Amino acid sequence: MSTVSATSAMHFWAAVEDCLATFHAMQRTEAAEKVTSLWQHPAFALNGVNRDYEDMIYHAEPWQIACNLACNDLNVTGHQAAYQALLLRHELSAP
């Protein structure tokens, strides 16, 4: 199994935090707390999946992780351009 580099993980979590603040109107401090709590305990995000598969969370979109943390299944369609720009800023998407 390949692992996610520390740099990639940092960009991923920063994107999740930005999604919470930008698309879910969450205060930055609350978004940071939720993200920090989740990356410290990734098994909770995987709904009880074996901890050997913690890297699986990085196969999800930051958008979906943010929606789960916000308990708001927001449709990305109306926000696609802004979301793509966010991913680009966090080096998670090619231009």
C-alpha positions, -999 to 999 in steps of 0.1 A, spaced: 0 0 0 14 34 -8 13 62 17 4 98 14 33 122 17 33 147 46 31 176 21 2 161 2 -16 155 35 -10 191 46 -25 204 13 -55 180 16 -64 191 51 -59 228 43 -84 223 14 -109 206 37 -106 235 61 -111 260 33 -141 241 21 -157 244 55 -150 281 58 -158 290 22 -188 267 13 -203 259 47 -198 294 62 -180 279 92 -157 302 113 -121 295 105 -113 285 141 -141 260 142 -131 246 108 -95 242 120 -107 224 151 -129 200 132 -101 192 107 -75 188 134 -98 164 153 -105 144 122 -69 140 110 -59 129 145 -86 103 145 -92 93 108 -109 60 117 -140 79 126 -142 94 92 -141 60 77 -171 48 96 -152 21 116 -131 8 87 -100 -10 99 -73 15 109 -49 -3 85 -67 17 57 -63 52 71 -48 64 38 -82 57 22 -95 90 34 -71 107 10 -90 91 -19 -121 111 -10 -126 146 -22 -119 174 3 -154 186 -7 -170 154 6 -149 153 38 -160 189 45 -196 181 38 -194 152 63 -178 174 89 -204 201 84 -233 176 84 -244 193 52 -244 173 19 -239 204 -3 -241 198 -40 -208 207 -57 -224 215 -90 -232 251 -82 -198 257 -67 -176 237 -92 -155 267 -105 -148 280 -70 -140 244 -57 -116 238 -86 -99 271 -78 -96 260 -42 -81 227 -52 -56 245 -75 -46 269 -47 -38 238 -25 -19 221 -53 -45 193 -55 -54 199 -91 -36 206 -123 -43 239 -140 
